[in-house]
Amino acid sequence: MDPVEFIFDTQLLIEGEGLDEDAISDYITATIEGDSLIVAGDDELIKVHFHTNTPWMVLEYCAGLGELHDIVIENMDRQARGLDG
């Protein structure tokens, strides 16, 4: 079994005003190492999905944009080994 390069599947919702999914995507891509980035929504609610080894960096950045909720961080390495994530 190949090891997982980016361990944490990080998902959250940002609720706020004037949110810009392109700007959020660009910032995360340029600043936080990871893959499988999805940023989707509108100017009041954005869903972020990202695989990274530093989920706290995603949370810290997104917390500066609005209220965070529905935060899920799962350990994909543990899941790949058949354990609870």
N, C-alpha and C positions, 0 to 999 in steps of 0.2 A: 504494500500500500504506500503510495506517495504521500509525503508529509504535506500538510496544508500550508501554503506560503503565508497567507493572511488569515490569522486564527479567528478573529472576532467578526461575526455577522452583526453589524450595527444598524438598527432601524429605529426611526423616531419620527414624530410629527412636530413641526414648528407652526405655531399659531401666532399671527401678528398682523402688521399692516405694512403694505408696500414691499412685501417679500418678492424677490427676484430669483426664480429658479436657475436662470443662466449664470447669474453672479455667484450663487451658492455653489453650483457645480464647478465653475471655474476656480473658485477659491479652494475647494476641497481637493480638486485635481492637482493644483499647483502647490499645495501646502502640506497635504497629509498623504503619506504613502499608503497605497491600497489598490483594490480593483473592484470591478462589478458595481460601479457607482450608478445609482438611479436617483435623480432629483426630479420630482413631479408635483405639480399642484398649480396654485394660482397666487395672487398677491396677498391672500389672507391665510392660506393653509398649504404647507409643503410637506411632502413625505420624502425622507432621506433614507436610502439603503446603501450600505457601503461595507466592503470587507477590508479590514485593517488590523494591524497589531496595536494600534493606539486609539481605541474608541473614545478615551477621555478627551482627545484633541477635537474629535467631531462634536462631542457634547459641549465642550467649552466654546467652540466657535458658534454653534447653533444657538446656544443659550443667550448669546449676545444679540440674536436677531429677533427673538420673541419667546413665547412660553412653550416649553417642551412638554410633550406628553406621549403616551404609548411607547415608551422607550423599551426596546428589547435588544439585549446583547447576548449572543449565543456563541459558545466556544465550538467552532466547527471541527477543530482537531479532535476534541473529545467525541463529537458526534460521529466522525469518520471511524473512530475506534469502537463504536457501538455503545458508548457511554452517554449519560444525560449531558446535554450541552449546557 
